Every structure is written in structure tokens, then in C-alpha cells.
């Protein structure tokens, strides 16, 4: 299975715009996205399931991981590779029990290394920190310092993901500091050429990675 590494694409198009959503993700995968997370806050269960099933098939065809944000039941229903959990979502233990030992489970740890330590102890396969830069998606999110990535890289035995306002121009510093992956929404899907932008992000890992 593909590891959590490289460009981690987080969707922004609603599930009720499925053709557009699929095309955007297809372009990102062609450009080198290695992880795709379905992020959708709607309650349209039927549309969410259809989107999950279609995205899962698309990601598997490209050898990429497909994860679902927040929703363990949806991840199970569409046979996703795993789920990403926030502070107010299901516990890692509950997600593991539902999705199985092989599932990829990630945890948002904001700007707190202590949360990351607990998440790893509970069985998280990767941890995510951020936001590192101003974000249009979550402008109210807490700020994290790049030094946190350096500490996490040295201390934790799982991949570290950086998120929040990440662009091609600023991602290199995060990768050099220890981010195994960068999670991007607007910086990727806001581009006029998503495939070209994804290639730019993928190239950063070849140039800047210290691992």
C-alpha cells in the first residue's frame, strides 16, 4: 500500500457536483497526488456514498490512498483505505475496530505535540499539524510553528503531515523541517491547471525532502 507521503490532496468541491469533483481529483492524481481525502460537510448521505465509491476506485486505479474526513461509517461503506479524525470525531480505537487493522487512520493534532504522542499511542498511522500559514478554508484554525515539525520528526515513528495555507511557494520549508506530506486544498484545486500544480508539489519532495 502507498504510504502517507508527498502531495495529500483534500477535496473542496461538493459531492453533489460529482463530475467536477471526479475530474479535479483525476487531474491531481495525474500530476502526482499520493493521497486524496474526501472532505464534505453536507448531510447528503447518498451523494456522499456515491462520491466515496467513485473516488475510491479512481484512487486505487492510480495507486493512491483514499481517505475520508471525519466519517468512519462512510469510510467503511465505500471501502476507503482509511479515515482522518479530528478532535471531535470518533476515537482512534473505535475507528480501528470498525475499519480493521489494515486501515490508515490519521489524526489532527493542531499545534500540540502532546496530542500527537497520544494519537500515536492510540494507534494512529500518521499525525497532522497546522495551520502553518493563513488559510481560507479554516481562517480560525490555530497557528502552528515550523519547529513543531522538526520535533515531531525526531520523536514520532509515524509520518507527519502539514496542513494550512500551503502553496508551492511555502511548502519547501515544511518538507525540509520534517513534513512527510503536505495537505493542500486551495493551493492545488484553486489552480487553473491542477495537474501542473500537482506536479510542482510533487517536485518539491524530490528537491527538499530530508528523509
C-alpha positions as CSV (number, residue, x, y, z in Angstrom):
1,X,0.0,0.0,0.0
2,X,1.1,3.5,-0.8
3,X,2.5,5.3,2.3
4,X,1.2,8.7,3.6
5,X,3.7,10.8,1.8
6,X,4.0,13.5,-0.8
7,X,1.1,15.6,-2.1
8,X,-2.0,15.0,0.1
9,X,-5.0,16.4,-1.8
10,X,-8.0,17.4,0.2
11,X,-11.2,17.9,-1.9
12,X,-13.2,21.2,-1.9
13,X,-15.9,20.6,-4.5
14,X,-19.3,19.4,-3.0
15,X,-20.3,15.8,-3.6
16,X,-23.5,17.0,-5.4
17,X,-21.1,18.3,-8.1
18,X,-19.7,14.8,-8.7
19,X,-18.5,15.1,-12.3
20,X,-16.5,18.2,-11.4
21,X,-15.2,16.6,-8.2
22,X,-14.0,13.5,-10.0
23,X,-12.3,15.5,-12.8
24,X,-10.5,17.7,-10.3
25,X,-9.2,14.6,-8.4
26,X,-8.3,12.9,-11.6
27,X,-6.2,15.8,-12.6
28,X,-4.5,15.9,-9.2
29,X,-3.7,12.2,-9.4
30,X,-2.2,12.6,-12.9
31,X,0.1,15.2,-11.5
32,X,1.3,13.0,-8.7
33,X,-1.0,13.3,-5.7
34,X,-0.3,10.3,-3.5
35,X,-3.2,10.7,-1.0
36,X,-6.8,12.0,-1.5
37,X,-9.1,12.9,1.3
38,X,-12.8,13.4,0.7
39,X,-13.8,16.4,2.8
40,X,-17.5,17.1,2.7
41,X,-19.6,18.5,5.5
42,X,-23.0,18.0,3.9
43,X,-25.6,15.6,5.1
44,X,-26.3,14.2,1.7
45,X,-25.7,10.6,2.6
46,X,-26.5,9.1,-0.8
47,X,-24.3,11.6,-2.7
48,X,-21.5,11.2,-0.2
49,X,-21.6,7.4,-0.6
50,X,-21.6,7.6,-4.4
51,X,-18.7,10.1,-4.3
52,X,-16.8,7.9,-1.9
53,X,-17.2,4.8,-4.1
54,X,-16.2,6.7,-7.3
55,X,-13.2,8.4,-5.7
56,X,-12.0,5.2,-4.0
57,X,-12.0,3.4,-7.4
58,X,-10.2,6.4,-9.0
59,X,-7.5,6.5,-6.3
60,X,-6.9,2.7,-6.4
61,X,-6.5,2.9,-10.2
62,X,-3.7,5.4,-9.7
63,X,-2.1,3.6,-6.8
64,X,-3.0,6.4,-4.3
65,X,-4.6,6.3,-0.9
66,X,-8.2,7.3,-0.5
67,X,-9.2,8.6,3.0
68,X,-12.5,10.0,4.3
69,X,-12.6,13.0,6.6
70,X,-14.3,12.5,9.9
71,X,-16.8,9.8,8.9
72,X,-15.8,6.3,9.9
73,X,-19.1,4.8,8.7
74,X,-18.7,6.3,5.2
75,X,-15.1,5.1,5.1
76,X,-16.3,1.6,5.8
77,X,-19.2,1.8,3.3
78,X,-17.1,2.9,0.4
79,X,-14.1,0.6,1.3
80,X,-11.7,3.6,1.7
81,X,-8.2,2.9,2.7
82,X,-8.9,4.8,5.9
83,X,-10.1,7.9,7.7
84,X,-8.8,11.2,9.1
85,X,-10.1,12.1,12.5
86,X,-10.3,15.5,14.3
87,X,-10.6,16.3,17.9
88,X,-14.4,16.0,18.0
89,X,-14.7,12.8,15.8
90,X,-14.7,9.2,16.7
91,X,-11.8,7.8,18.7
92,X,-8.9,6.1,17.0
93,X,-9.8,2.9,18.9
94,X,-13.4,3.0,17.6
95,X,-12.2,3.7,14.0
96,X,-9.7,0.8,14.2
97,X,-12.4,-1.6,15.5
98,X,-14.7,-0.6,12.6
99,X,-12.2,-0.4,9.8
100,X,-9.7,-3.1,10.7
101,X,-6.0,-3.5,11.3
102,X,-5.0,-2.6,7.7
103,X,-6.9,0.8,7.7
104,X,-4.9,4.0,7.6
105,X,-6.0,6.3,10.4
106,X,-4.8,9.8,10.7
107,X,-5.3,12.3,13.5
108,X,-5.4,16.1,13.6
109,X,-3.1,17.4,16.3
110,X,-3.3,21.1,15.6
111,X,-0.3,22.8,17.3
112,X,0.2,20.3,20.1
113,X,2.9,17.6,20.2
114,X,1.2,16.1,23.2
115,X,-1.9,15.3,21.1
116,X,0.3,13.6,18.6
117,X,2.0,11.5,21.2
118,X,-1.4,10.3,22.5
119,X,-2.6,9.7,18.9
120,X,0.4,7.5,18.1
121,X,0.0,5.6,21.4
122,X,-3.7,5.0,20.5
123,X,-2.6,3.6,17.1
124,X,-2.7,6.5,14.6
125,X,-0.8,5.8,11.4
126,X,0.0,9.4,10.8
127,X,-0.5,12.8,12.5
128,X,-1.3,16.2,11.0
129,X,-0.2,19.6,12.3
130,X,-1.4,23.0,11.3
131,X,-2.3,25.6,10.2
132,X,1.2,26.8,9.3
133,X,0.0,29.7,7.1
134,X,-3.2,31.8,6.8
135,X,-5.9,29.6,5.4
136,X,-9.1,30.5,3.5
137,X,-10.6,27.1,4.4
138,X,-10.2,27.4,8.1
139,X,-9.2,31.0,8.9
140,X,-10.0,30.5,12.6
141,X,-7.6,27.5,13.0
142,X,-4.8,27.7,15.5
143,X,-1.3,28.5,14.2
144,X,1.5,26.0,14.3
145,X,5.2,26.8,14.2
146,X,7.6,25.0,11.8
147,X,9.7,24.0,14.7
148,X,6.9,21.6,15.7
149,X,7.6,19.6,12.5
150,X,11.3,19.3,13.5
151,X,10.4,18.0,16.9
152,X,7.8,15.6,15.7
153,X,10.1,14.2,13.0
154,X,12.7,13.3,15.7
155,X,10.3,12.0,18.2
156,X,7.5,10.2,16.4
157,X,7.7,7.0,14.5
158,X,4.8,7.8,12.1
159,X,4.6,10.2,9.1
160,X,3.9,13.8,9.9
161,X,1.6,15.8,7.7
162,X,1.5,19.6,7.4
163,X,-1.7,21.5,6.6
164,X,-3.0,25.0,6.4
165,X,-2.5,27.7,3.7
166,X,0.2,25.6,1.9
167,X,1.3,26.7,-1.5
168,X,4.1,25.7,-3.9
169,X,6.0,28.8,-2.7
170,X,6.0,27.9,1.0
171,X,5.8,24.1,1.1
172,X,9.5,23.6,0.8
173,X,10.3,24.9,4.3
174,X,7.7,22.4,5.7
175,X,9.2,19.5,3.9
176,X,12.7,20.4,4.9
177,X,11.5,20.6,8.5
178,X,10.1,17.1,8.5
179,X,6.7,17.0,6.8
180,X,6.4,13.7,5.0
181,X,3.3,15.0,3.3
182,X,1.6,18.4,2.7
183,X,-2.2,18.5,2.7
184,X,-3.5,21.1,0.2
185,X,-6.9,22.4,-0.8
186,X,-6.9,25.8,-2.4
187,X,-3.3,25.7,-3.3
188,X,-4.0,22.8,-5.5
189,X,-7.6,22.8,-6.6
190,X,-7.7,26.6,-7.0
191,X,-5.1,26.4,-9.8
192,X,-6.2,26.9,-13.4
193,X,-4.1,23.7,-14.3
194,X,-4.5,21.3,-11.4
195,X,-2.3,18.6,-13.0
196,X,0.6,21.1,-13.5
197,X,0.2,22.4,-9.9
198,X,0.3,18.8,-8.6
199,X,3.5,18.2,-10.5
200,X,5.0,21.2,-8.9
201,X,4.2,20.0,-5.4
202,X,5.5,16.5,-6.2
203,X,8.7,18.0,-7.5
204,X,9.2,19.8,-4.1
205,X,9.5,16.5,-2.4
206,X,12.3,15.4,-4.7
207,X,14.2,18.6,-4.1
208,X,13.6,19.3,-0.4
209,X,12.9,16.1,1.4
210,X,15.4,15.2,4.2
211,X,14.1,11.6,4.6
